[in-house]
Amino acid sequence: MYQKYNQQLNLNYLRIFNAIYMTKSTKKAAHILGISQSAVSQTLTKMRAFTEDKLFYSIDGQLEPTYRADKIGMGLNEHLALLDDRLCDHSFFNPDTFDGELTVAVSSLFLEALATELTTSVIFDSFPNAKLNITTWTDKTIEDIQNGAVHIGLNYYPIDTPKSVRSVPVTITSPVLITRKNHPWTQTDKQKETIHGYPIGGMLLPGLTNNHAILEKHNKQNFNFKYRSASMSVLTCLAENSDMIAITEALSASMCCNNDNIDIIKTQWLDDLMPTQIHHAVYYLERNHQLPLYRHACDTIKTVISEKLASIAAKTTLVA
């Protein structure tokens, strides 16, 4: 049915509706859009009147969509993104001139290993005019990337992501062992058959956690993990002051490069036991893949991590 212009739905309402639909919260939608929660609620009221449907109902503290809301909301984010792509000049996303807000979610292990780089070449020097927010990667980060609350994520690969989020592996990593200097095990031939007499520690990170379980299941006589931690600082301290042998990955182990009380060992037999290749990766919306800002971020992060991996390789003892 034809409607006069002033009776038609304001298309800006759809952006607000989409933010509510993606976040399931008027408060979170307001934060993402940079407007007041009251403005979001008022728009939702108008949408309800226009559609003659409740659209959302509250369950356990979050808004769940009705059937009508799903009909409107499914695919709406992608349609709005296409519209934005047509309207926006992509040169605006040049890293040197980009002066918008950039939120980067970083795995806690990356934060430890790349603390200096994240405050210099990776972020601040690469985007000199941006307003930068550095946050920790959480269970909600993929969802935050989808709804625009996070622009770039830095974590391990592979992890499960929807098709709307692109995973860009930038560097390959491998497992290494760290021990205190002059550890009794390092005085042997460093084979897996001789490791069983010592407590084992491991990193909590995507992929390697599963690998730990596989090591224990298929090599129970050699691997009995007594410690697990998401902090390399904790594992390093334990290894330095006890007979614990920690299994971690190369980038995390780079924190030990300047610790003269720690030995870093890479063995072929440990590589052979790991069923999954682990990468360091950048995550962002698929629709942003061709934008210079995101390509530049991937190239910069790859360069910095590669330099860190080279530094750890120089201090690592190789064992066949």
ZIQUI-V458874 format. One record per residue. N is the residue number from 1. RES is the residue in three letters. PHI is phi as a letter, one per 30 degrees, with the letter a starting at -180 (none if undefined). NEAR is the number of other ideal C-beta (glycine too) atoms within 10 Angstrom. Layout:
BEGIN
N|RES|PHI|NEAR / N|RES|PHI|NEAR
END
This chain:
BEGIN
1|MET|none|2 / 2|TYR|d|5 / 3|GLN|b|8 / 4|LYS|d|6 / 5|TYR|e|5 / 6|ASN|d|6 / 7|GLN|c|8 / 8|GLN|d|10 / 9|LEU|d|13 / 10|ASN|d|13 / 11|LEU|d|9 / 12|ASN|d|9 / 13|TYR|d|15 / 14|LEU|d|19 / 15|ARG|d|18 / 16|ILE|d|24 / 17|PHE|e|25 / 18|ASN|d|22 / 19|ALA|d|25 / 20|ILE|d|27 / 21|TYR|d|22 / 22|MET|d|20 / 23|THR|c|24 / 24|LYS|h|18 / 25|SER|a|19 / 26|THR|d|21 / 27|LYS|d|11 / 28|LYS|d|20 / 29|ALA|d|27 / 30|ALA|d|20 / 31|HIS|d|15 / 32|ILE|d|20 / 33|LEU|d|18 / 34|GLY|i|7 / 35|ILE|b|14 / 36|SER|d|11 / 37|GLN|d|14 / 38|SER|d|10 / 39|ALA|d|14 / 40|VAL|d|23 / 41|SER|d|16 / 42|GLN|d|13 / 43|THR|d|23 / 44|LEU|d|20 / 45|THR|d|11 / 46|LYS|d|15 / 47|MET|d|21 / 48|ARG|d|15 / 49|ALA|d|9 / 50|PHE|d|14 / 51|THR|d|16 / 52|GLU|h|8 / 53|ASP|b|15 / 54|LYS|d|12 / 55|LEU|i|23 / 56|PHE|b|22 / 57|TYR|b|10 / 58|SER|d|10 / 59|ILE|b|9 / 60|ASP|h|5 / 61|GLY|i|7 / 62|GLN|b|11 / 63|LEU|d|19 / 64|GLU|c|12 / 65|PRO|d|19 / 66|THR|d|14 / 67|TYR|e|8 / 68|ARG|d|14 / 69|ALA|d|22 / 70|ASP|d|12 / 71|LYS|d|13 / 72|ILE|d|18 / 73|GLY|d|18 / 74|MET|d|11 / 75|GLY|i|9 / 76|LEU|d|16 / 77|ASN|e|20 / 78|GLU|d|13 / 79|HIS|d|11 / 80|LEU|d|15 / 81|ALA|d|17 / 82|LEU|d|11 / 83|LEU|d|13 / 84|ASP|d|11 / 85|ASP|d|13 / 86|ARG|d|7 / 87|LEU|d|7 / 88|CYS|d|11 / 89|ASP|d|6 / 90|HIS|d|11 / 91|SER|d|8 / 92|PHE|d|13 / 93|PHE|c|18 / 94|ASN|d|12 / 95|PRO|e|20 / 96|ASP|d|11 / 97|THR|c|13 / 98|PHE|d|20 / 99|ASP|b|11 / 100|GLY|d|12 / 101|GLU|c|11 / 102|LEU|b|20 / 103|THR|c|17 / 104|VAL|c|23 / 105|ALA|c|24 / 106|VAL|b|22 / 107|SER|e|24 / 108|SER|e|16 / 109|LEU|d|25 / 110|PHE|d|24 / 111|LEU|e|15 / 112|GLU|d|19 / 113|ALA|d|23 / 114|LEU|c|25 / 115|ALA|e|12 / 116|THR|d|11 / 117|GLU|d|20 / 118|LEU|d|20 / 119|THR|c|13 / 120|THR|b|13 / 121|SER|d|16 / 122|VAL|d|22 / 123|ILE|c|22 / 124|PHE|d|14 / 125|ASP|d|11 / 126|SER|d|20 / 127|PHE|b|22 / 128|PRO|d|12 / 129|ASN|c|10 / 130|ALA|d|19 / 131|LYS|c|11 / 132|LEU|c|13 / 133|ASN|b|13 / 134|ILE|c|15 / 135|THR|b|15 / 136|THR|d|11 / 137|TRP|d|23 / 138|THR|b|13 / 139|ASP|d|6 / 140|LYS|c|13 / 141|THR|d|22 / 142|ILE|e|20 / 143|GLU|d|16 / 144|ASP|d|21 / 145|ILE|d|24 / 146|GLN|d|17 / 147|ASN|c|19 / 148|GLY|j|17 / 149|ALA|d|20 / 150|VAL|b|24 / 151|HIS|c|22 / 152|ILE|b|21 / 153|GLY|c|24 / 154|LEU|b|25 / 155|ASN|a|23 / 156|TYR|d|22 / 157|TYR|b|22 / 158|PRO|c|14 / 159|ILE|b|18 / 160|ASP|d|8 / 161|THR|b|18 / 162|PRO|d|10 / 163|LYS|d|6 / 164|SER|d|14 / 165|VAL|c|18 / 166|ARG|c|18 / 167|SER|c|17 / 168|VAL|b|18 / 169|PRO|d|17 / 170|VAL|c|20 / 171|THR|b|19 / 172|ILE|c|12 / 173|THR|c|24 / 174|SER|b|16 / 175|PRO|d|21 / 176|VAL|b|25 / 177|LEU|c|26 / 178|ILE|b|27 / 179|THR|b|22 / 180|ARG|d|20 / 181|LYS|d|11 / 182|ASN|i|9 / 183|HIS|d|21 / 184|PRO|e|12 / 185|TRP|d|18 / 186|THR|d|16 / 187|GLN|d|8 / 188|THR|c|12 / 189|ASP|d|9 / 190|LYS|i|19 / 191|GLN|c|13 / 192|LYS|d|16 / 193|GLU|d|11 / 194|THR|c|13 / 195|ILE|d|22 / 196|HIS|d|13 / 197|GLY|d|11 / 198|TYR|b|17 / 199|PRO|d|15 / 200|ILE|c|21 / 201|GLY|b|24 / 202|GLY|a|23 / 203|MET|d|24 / 204|LEU|c|14 / 205|LEU|b|22 / 206|PRO|e|16 / 207|GLY|j|19 / 208|LEU|d|23 / 209|THR|d|13 / 210|ASN|d|12 / 211|ASN|d|21 / 212|HIS|e|19 / 213|ALA|d|12 / 214|ILE|d|14 / 215|LEU|e|24 / 216|GLU|d|15 / 217|LYS|d|9 / 218|HIS|c|12 / 219|ASN|b|15 / 220|LYS|e|10 / 221|GLN|d|10 / 222|ASN|c|18 / 223|PHE|b|21 / 224|ASN|b|14 / 225|PHE|d|15 / 226|LYS|c|11 / 227|TYR|b|15 / 228|ARG|b|16 / 229|SER|a|18 / 230|ALA|d|14 / 231|SER|c|14 / 232|MET|d|24 / 233|SER|d|11 / 234|VAL|d|16 / 235|LEU|d|26 / 236|THR|d|24 / 237|CYS|d|13 / 238|LEU|d|20 / 239|ALA|d|26 / 240|GLU|d|17 / 241|ASN|c|10 / 242|SER|a|15 / 243|ASP|c|14 / 244|MET|d|20 / 245|ILE|c|23 / 246|ALA|c|28 / 247|ILE|c|24 / 248|THR|b|27 / 249|GLU|b|25 / 250|ALA|d|24 / 251|LEU|d|23 / 252|SER|d|27 / 253|ALA|d|30 / 254|SER|d|25 / 255|MET|d|22 / 256|CYS|c|24 / 257|CYS|e|14 / 258|ASN|c|9 / 259|ASN|c|16 / 260|ASP|d|7 / 261|ASN|c|12 / 262|ILE|b|20 / 263|ASP|c|20 / 264|ILE|c|20 / 265|ILE|b|19 / 266|LYS|c|18 / 267|THR|b|20 / 268|GLN|d|10 / 269|TRP|d|14 / 270|LEU|d|20 / 271|ASP|e|12 / 272|ASP|d|9 / 273|LEU|d|18 / 274|MET|d|18 / 275|PRO|d|11 / 276|THR|b|13 / 277|GLN|d|13 / 278|ILE|c|23 / 279|HIS|b|17 / 280|HIS|c|28 / 281|ALA|b|23 / 282|VAL|c|23 / 283|TYR|b|22 / 284|TYR|a|22 / 285|LEU|d|21 / 286|GLU|e|14 / 287|ARG|d|15 / 288|ASN|c|18 / 289|HIS|d|12 / 290|GLN|c|10 / 291|LEU|d|20 / 292|PRO|e|15 / 293|LEU|e|23 / 294|TYR|d|20 / 295|ARG|d|16 / 296|HIS|d|17 / 297|ALA|d|26 / 298|CYS|d|18 / 299|ASP|d|14 / 300|THR|d|20 / 301|ILE|d|27 / 302|LYS|d|16 / 303|THR|d|14 / 304|VAL|d|20 / 305|ILE|d|23 / 306|SER|d|13 / 307|GLU|d|12 / 308|LYS|d|22 / 309|LEU|d|21 / 310|ALA|d|10 / 311|SER|d|14 / 312|ILE|d|22 / 313|ALA|d|15 / 314|ALA|d|8 / 315|LYS|c|15 / 316|THR|d|21 / 317|THR|d|13 / 318|LEU|c|9 / 319|VAL|b|15 / 320|ALA|d|8
END
